[in-house]
Amino acid sequence: MKIGILTVIVYLGDIQSLKAKRSVLSPIIARLHKAFNISVGEIDRQDVWNQGVLACVMVANDTQFLQHALENIHTYIENQWRNIEVVEYHVEIL
């Protein structure tokens, strides 16, 4: 069994409060969970208003499947939410 982790650092633009940040990130997290049936959460920079670090986790038997699926999730994030900027992303297979 393999575990795939996609870590995405996002810049949220002109966000001025943690409440506004939450209003942007919460729908993204919910939609990713529903669309891809993955575990998703904000894992770092919770106290920074205009940045966030999301982690998406999947479990599968095939390493290539995990790599491809997590790359698709990254592409989906960039295409669906034009108001955020993906600063960096990293895929790790354990």
Secondary structure, DSSP 8 states (H G I E B T S, - for coil): -EEEEEEEEEE-SS--SHHHHHHHHHHHHHHHHHHH--EEEEEE-TT-TTEEEEEEEEEES-HHHHHHHHHHHHHHHHHH-TTSEEEEEEEEE-
